[in-house]
Amino acid sequence: MIELKALNKSYNGNIKAVDNLNLTIPDGQIFGFLGPNGAGKTTTIKMITGIINANSGNVFINNINIKENSIEAKKQFGFVPDNPDIFLRLKGIEYLNFMADIYEVDSKERIDRIKSLSERFEMDKALKDQIQSYSHGMRQKIVIMGALIHDPSVWILDEPMTGLDPKSSFTLKEMMREHAGKGNTVFFSTHVLEVAEKICDRFAIINKGKIMFSGTFKELKEGFKENESLENIFLEMTQNE
């Protein structure tokens, strides 16, 4: 579970990127985080993961306050950033072992997990190559694999399907559903409304740092015309604001 309580973040003293944000992402669900560019999505995710500090408010990961116990809180989740261009000179297998070392995954578990993840993402033949030789989609897959190497209960994914081919996107969506089905938490941001509508149990829309809506798609559509598309509803909510 992820809980955000009265979260605020300003830049340059007066530009509010996140404005008194309160949100609960429950266990056992895929939770989508939607919003236009500059809405505050990535800033919120960076505060959830402890990359940046909030000006005020608190973040709890499985009831652990990331401000008070950051190491223990960070052990609870796997994070996929919106840019996969990291550690380019490492080989794929070196990167996965590096991530396994950070999370203290023992040798037998890591071998099993690397084998399972590399087979699901069809990366087993590329693990001995340097990451800088990978395509964008392959880099995205190796980052996802590294984030999941310690089998975290909470997944935090920032635009995770960017650059993935259709088969890999399907595999990731399948894994997200499996993970939530075991009572775990999946929190991800996306610009693709159709993907969010198909796989999310619940979602939130953020705009100008404020939560405009949080709930199910059925609940969202109740306030609009019967046959209105999600795209039109989204545009109406964010443009009017």
TORKOLMAR-973826 format. One record per residue (C-alpha): x, y, z; residue in one letter. Coordinates in steps of 0.02 Angstrom, whole numbers. Example, Ala and Ser with C-alpha at 12.3 -4.5 7.8 and 13.67 -1.06 7.14 Angstrom:
2
> c1 | c2 | c3 | type
> 615 | -225 | 390 | A
> 684 | -53 | 357 | S
! end
This chain:
241
> c1 | c2 | c3 | type
> 0 | 0 | 0 | M
> 54 | 178 | -37 | I
> -17 | 325 | 61 | E
> 14 | 508 | 21 | L
> -39 | 632 | 154 | K
> -47 | 821 | 126 | A
> 100 | 813 | 5 | L
> 168 | 979 | -59 | N
> 313 | 1023 | -173 | K
> 362 | 1194 | -241 | S
> 503 | 1246 | -356 | Y
> 589 | 1416 | -350 | N
> 492 | 1460 | -196 | G
> 322 | 1491 | -275 | N
> 288 | 1370 | -418 | I
> 182 | 1230 | -343 | K
> 211 | 1067 | -433 | A
> 110 | 965 | -307 | V
> -25 | 1048 | -203 | D
> -88 | 965 | -42 | N
> -100 | 793 | -122 | L
> -191 | 655 | -27 | N
> -202 | 484 | -107 | L
> -211 | 301 | -55 | T
> -155 | 163 | -174 | I
> -222 | 0 | -100 | P
> -155 | -176 | -105 | D
> -223 | -298 | -232 | G
> -256 | -168 | -368 | Q
> -178 | -91 | -522 | I
> -186 | 97 | -494 | F
> -161 | 217 | -639 | G
> -94 | 394 | -623 | F
> -149 | 506 | -766 | L
> -121 | 688 | -811 | G
> -59 | 805 | -948 | P
> 123 | 855 | -966 | N
> 179 | 962 | -819 | G
> 33 | 905 | -710 | A
> 145 | 845 | -568 | G
> 149 | 657 | -604 | K
> 338 | 634 | -609 | T
> 365 | 753 | -462 | T
> 242 | 650 | -360 | T
> 327 | 487 | -409 | I
> 498 | 559 | -363 | K
> 431 | 604 | -190 | M
> 353 | 431 | -169 | I
> 519 | 348 | -210 | T
> 624 | 468 | -105 | G
> 720 | 542 | -252 | I
> 665 | 715 | -198 | I
> 597 | 776 | -32 | N
> 426 | 852 | -9 | A
> 414 | 1028 | 63 | N
> 282 | 958 | 180 | S
> 174 | 804 | 201 | G
> 215 | 619 | 215 | N
> 235 | 464 | 107 | V
> 203 | 291 | 178 | F
> 255 | 130 | 88 | I
> 176 | -21 | 173 | N
> 151 | 90 | 327 | N
> 334 | 143 | 331 | I
> 367 | 330 | 325 | N
> 498 | 358 | 189 | I
> 555 | 518 | 274 | K
> 589 | 433 | 441 | E
> 650 | 262 | 379 | N
> 703 | 284 | 199 | S
> 806 | 125 | 178 | I
> 672 | 10 | 246 | E
> 538 | 99 | 143 | A
> 641 | 84 | -17 | K
> 660 | -103 | 9 | K
> 472 | -118 | -9 | Q
> 460 | -62 | -191 | F
> 533 | -83 | -364 | G
> 542 | 78 | -466 | F
> 549 | 95 | -655 | V
> 592 | 276 | -705 | P
> 533 | 362 | -864 | D
> 709 | 358 | -938 | N
> 799 | 190 | -959 | P
> 968 | 263 | -1008 | D
> 1067 | 210 | -854 | I
> 1229 | 112 | -825 | F
> 1255 | 97 | -1012 | L
> 1430 | 22 | -1000 | R
> 1373 | -125 | -895 | L
> 1319 | -287 | -975 | K
> 1139 | -337 | -946 | G
> 1188 | -476 | -827 | I
> 1306 | -360 | -732 | E
> 1166 | -235 | -708 | Y
> 1046 | -367 | -643 | L
> 1177 | -434 | -522 | N
> 1214 | -256 | -466 | F
> 1030 | -229 | -427 | M
> 1020 | -398 | -340 | A
> 1171 | -349 | -233 | D
> 1088 | -186 | -181 | I
> 934 | -278 | -123 | Y
> 1033 | -421 | -45 | E
> 955 | -556 | -153 | V
> 1046 | -721 | -119 | D
> 1132 | -815 | -260 | S
> 1002 | -951 | -286 | K
> 854 | -831 | -287 | E
> 938 | -711 | -408 | R
> 982 | -851 | -530 | I
> 801 | -909 | -530 | D
> 731 | -734 | -548 | R
> 852 | -681 | -685 | I
> 808 | -839 | -781 | K
> 621 | -812 | -760 | S
> 622 | -626 | -802 | L
> 741 | -641 | -950 | S
> 635 | -780 | -1025 | E
> 473 | -684 | -1004 | R
> 546 | -530 | -1087 | F
> 647 | -631 | -1214 | E
> 810 | -553 | -1153 | M
> 908 | -711 | -1109 | D
> 1017 | -702 | -1265 | K
> 1058 | -517 | -1239 | A
> 1117 | -521 | -1057 | L
> 1301 | -535 | -1104 | K
> 1294 | -378 | -1212 | D
> 1323 | -201 | -1149 | Q
> 1166 | -100 | -1114 | I
> 1229 | 39 | -1230 | Q
> 1208 | -83 | -1376 | S
> 1024 | -113 | -1332 | Y
> 878 | -33 | -1422 | S
> 766 | 82 | -1320 | H
> 642 | -59 | -1292 | G
> 778 | -178 | -1233 | M
> 843 | -47 | -1112 | R
> 667 | -26 | -1046 | Q
> 653 | -213 | -1019 | K
> 819 | -229 | -927 | I
> 771 | -85 | -811 | V
> 604 | -169 | -775 | I
> 694 | -332 | -738 | M
> 814 | -243 | -620 | G
> 671 | -160 | -528 | A
> 585 | -328 | -500 | L
> 739 | -432 | -457 | I
> 704 | -426 | -270 | H
> 520 | -472 | -292 | D
> 451 | -313 | -209 | P
> 270 | -307 | -151 | S
> 249 | -129 | -220 | V
> 282 | -87 | -403 | W
> 303 | 97 | -450 | I
> 312 | 118 | -639 | L
> 332 | 285 | -728 | D
> 275 | 265 | -910 | E
> 336 | 84 | -910 | P
> 274 | 36 | -1083 | M
> 362 | 175 | -1178 | T
> 469 | 95 | -1313 | G
> 408 | -83 | -1282 | L
> 350 | -186 | -1429 | D
> 170 | -253 | -1423 | P
> 223 | -425 | -1358 | K
> 329 | -353 | -1217 | S
> 190 | -230 | -1172 | S
> 69 | -376 | -1161 | F
> 192 | -472 | -1052 | T
> 212 | -325 | -933 | L
> 24 | -297 | -921 | K
> 3 | -483 | -886 | E
> 135 | -474 | -749 | M
> 52 | -321 | -673 | M
> -114 | -412 | -663 | R
> -31 | -567 | -588 | E
> 59 | -460 | -458 | H
> -99 | -366 | -405 | A
> -194 | -531 | -404 | G
> -78 | -593 | -267 | K
> -130 | -448 | -155 | G
> 14 | -332 | -202 | N
> 16 | -150 | -261 | T
> 46 | -87 | -439 | V
> 55 | 102 | -463 | F
> 95 | 167 | -636 | F
> 84 | 327 | -736 | S
> 37 | 329 | -919 | T
> -16 | 446 | -1059 | H
> -108 | 306 | -1149 | V
> -288 | 319 | -1089 | L
> -344 | 161 | -1178 | E
> -213 | 59 | -1083 | V
> -266 | 135 | -918 | A
> -450 | 101 | -952 | E
> -417 | -81 | -995 | K
> -303 | -133 | -853 | I
> -332 | -15 | -705 | C
> -444 | -59 | -559 | D
> -437 | 122 | -501 | R
> -348 | 279 | -557 | F
> -320 | 462 | -517 | A
> -310 | 614 | -629 | I
> -188 | 750 | -577 | I
> -181 | 925 | -653 | N
> -81 | 1076 | -597 | K
> -26 | 978 | -444 | G
> -201 | 938 | -383 | K
> -301 | 777 | -388 | I
> -453 | 808 | -500 | M
> -527 | 634 | -480 | F
> -490 | 469 | -395 | S
> -594 | 313 | -418 | G
> -651 | 191 | -552 | T
> -689 | 227 | -734 | F
> -871 | 186 | -702 | K
> -877 | 318 | -564 | E
> -793 | 445 | -677 | L
> -916 | 419 | -820 | K
> -1067 | 440 | -706 | E
> -1043 | 628 | -709 | G
> -1036 | 642 | -898 | F
> -1140 | 596 | -1051 | K
> -1178 | 411 | -1067 | E
> -1074 | 378 | -1223 | N
> -936 | 506 | -1196 | E
> -761 | 437 | -1223 | S
> -628 | 433 | -1089 | L
> -521 | 545 | -1198 | E
> -655 | 680 | -1207 | N
> -688 | 669 | -1020 | I
> -502 | 684 | -983 | F
> -481 | 834 | -1098 | L
> -635 | 920 | -1026 | E
> -575 | 898 | -848 | M
> -396 | 955 | -877 | T
> -435 | 1098 | -999 | Q
> -573 | 1173 | -893 | N
> -459 | 1172 | -743 | E
! end
